[in-house]
Amino acid sequence: WGTTAAALSLAWVLAQGEHVHAIPGTTQSGHLAENMSALQVQLDPSQLVEMGALINHETVHGNRYNSHQQKTVESEEF
């Protein structure tokens, strides 16, 4: 869709609403520029639906944190 996978992913996260925040990390200035380019990506409703069909509770499996880390997180229970 005319951008990189990283920028597209961040744009999708940012489009989820004011209550969702993206906190990407990088050690390379090129990746920082790529991450920042996500702010310029405008996804239309059909693109958001298409991406949402790929990334959701039914298609993503496994724990984000190990059992020790999960005990310190209160907002990641699904």
Secondary structure, 3 states (H helix, E strand, C coil): CCCCHHHHHHHHHHCCCCCCCCCCCCCCHHHHHHHHHHHHCCCCHHHHHHHHHHCCCCCCCCCCCCHHHHCCCCCCCC
